[in-house]
Amino acid sequence: AAPNAPAQMDEDGLKLLEEAAKKLHLSYRKMHSGAGHDSQILAQKTKTNMIFIPSVGGISHSPLEYSKPDDIGHGYLKVFLREIAWT
């Protein structure tokens, strides 16, 4: 695939991410990203998913970017990693 081609995310991983969000009573939204990320390269070799968290004021990829610790944490990634370790 071309370096700037969209990356296909792993459907099984997306389901596990959704289940983790529900288990932790977190709001979530599936979305398409036009951003170039490592996933464009990684998805060519391995199952890949991305998690976006809110940035205060919507500022991203800037020295002014700030995400609240509660938005970073929530144990969400821990629940997801535990699930994929057992699948």
Disulfide bonds with the S-S distance in Angstrom:
none
